């Protein structure tokens, strides 16, 4: 066996003769006649006595000695070496590895299960939150109960939206397993319809994300008020906010709650639009709210299907809608039923009868009422009050809990319209200045070395038109600068430059006379239109990127941000275009240029043509060049090349024939195949220059290419300005005599061709189609209504200026 392999055996024969052998399995090796074992293994010795030497003991006489062989077995070094192995360590490591792997798998499994559970819980929480937003608590609980019952019965109904939905197959079930719809009759509810007046026209002049900023802000504010008053938000239909009081939890004072809610919404609407005008631009504060309220019974429940939600049906809903549509902006119209409920609650002084009855389709004439805007001094009778709080106390709490201080509106509420428009322009231009500074690596150095160049422009003796440049070279960027500009960075132009910018724009606003049309408000409207068009510029060719223009690695910035010809890739170009829109009518006299030439004014003698426009540019330029705005100028330009380009882009170009020829050169379809191959720097700059000119030109008359109400508003103001000049003896022709036909010609020979050019140049994306469609639609509408509108314009002017029209 293994115990005898490779053993050293010492044989002691009566201690007189010792032999040593090495045993290795069946092999035995004689080592010598002595005890040669390794002493280090003495403690491992195995000893034994061999007696049987195959001698028959019966034949051995007594007292005869029998040889005795003692055997001592010791291990050897070679035996020990044969048993030295790493198997134990390997086995231990393997066991530990298996244990670690098993632990890791368990941990990963536990993490996966936990993550899945968290995901499921998040979905459940989100679903519950969404369901809670869509459905009242009582209806939500019933939905959950029905869902649980259906699940237990093996009926699973899941809509495509994943929110307690109901499969279309549910409606086809005629068996008893389908649950009944969740619907109830509410005998006494007050429904409120609140519509945003002017929203459709306003949104036609805005970028899509601005539209949603407005709606989210207004509706979010209404949601907070609804929660505070205990009013249930039913839905928003377009720009109409629908809500109801007394549902799903019936209340006795639902008419009072609904009226108080509607009044607070009216106030909040004005607060929000005043604040948003600073960020969303002109006309935002002109948006208004028209509200209608009616009380009665409704059928309400969950209309199951895709995007199922809690809805109201019945004549009460329809009548409330009629109260809104037949009302007036900034007023809350009540039906007779709702007014009677207020009277029964001791609040008859809240209502004012409408002077004329309103015709309602299907109902005939109805007496309606206006809700007073302020009800703070009205004390109702004690019955019907909530939680021991009088209506007077609750009104005071509502008024006192205005969120103005929380939203930071106090300062904005104290501004007039012009001041809000100044802040809007400051935000727009400051953002572009930050981009300019960022394009230079955030460097803003002193510009004293450029003072002489600035003086050369001021003292050059040239008019704006004489500085006309047919092709303005755009800035080119090397690859390294392009890569840096594509990284999002935040650059601050500094408090001094920001202060100077605000001061400059504020001063510019004061230099606009109080004209009906050529005013700072109109300049702000043009600025917003320029901003919208700049944001819509797209590159329609197949070069959506950059092409090397020289072996040195310089590249043509054809489309840094998806825009063409490098227009919007150069922030200085963007800034200058917006800046030009803001100053283009500074100190406008409110009379045509032909009249200024006829009057031989000092400005007419200097400029000869485009008198008002050139004067505006020079006034704004001279003011900008003053020492008061050095920090602002340092942000705009840092080199003489940038200064010259800034000046060239500002210069107005009232040269119709030359502009038309240059457009044909840049964008004509003649020999289009050859032109498509012309991607030279000069060609790109020519296209960019002419597009910029037409962009400003289109923005100046953008009201003609926007919603009909916007066109009608500014057309009326322009008429009023021209008619005022005529009545003041500063115009020879009565504008009312040819205004109708003149507008048709203006559309046919200027506006629509201009809109078609914006479309044909292929750089304005969907905006070019939008502008052309509005221009055509406005022309058609003017053909139908123009003559009647001119008569209304004249009557309105005479009514407002009776002292001027009296012989």
Helices and strands as residue ranges (DSSP letters): G 2-4, E 7-13, E 17-24, E 27-32, G 39-44, E 46-50, G 57-59, E 69-74, H 77-82, H 87-134, H 137-152, G 168-172, E 183-197, H 199-204, H 208-229, E 232-237, E 240-245, H 254-280, G 284-286, E 288-303, E 309-313, H 315-325, E 332-334, H 336-344, G 348-350, E 351-353, E 358-360, E 364-366, E 369-371, H 391-400, H 404-407, H 410-413, H 417-439, G 448-450, H 451-459, G 465-467, E 477-478, H 479-485, H 495-511, H 520-536, E 547-548, E 554-556, H 571-583, H 593-598, H 602-607, H 611-624, G 627-629, H 630-636, H 640-650, H 656-667, H 672-676, H 681-700, G 702-705, H 708-727, H 735-746, I 747-751, H 752-760, H 766-800, H 802-805
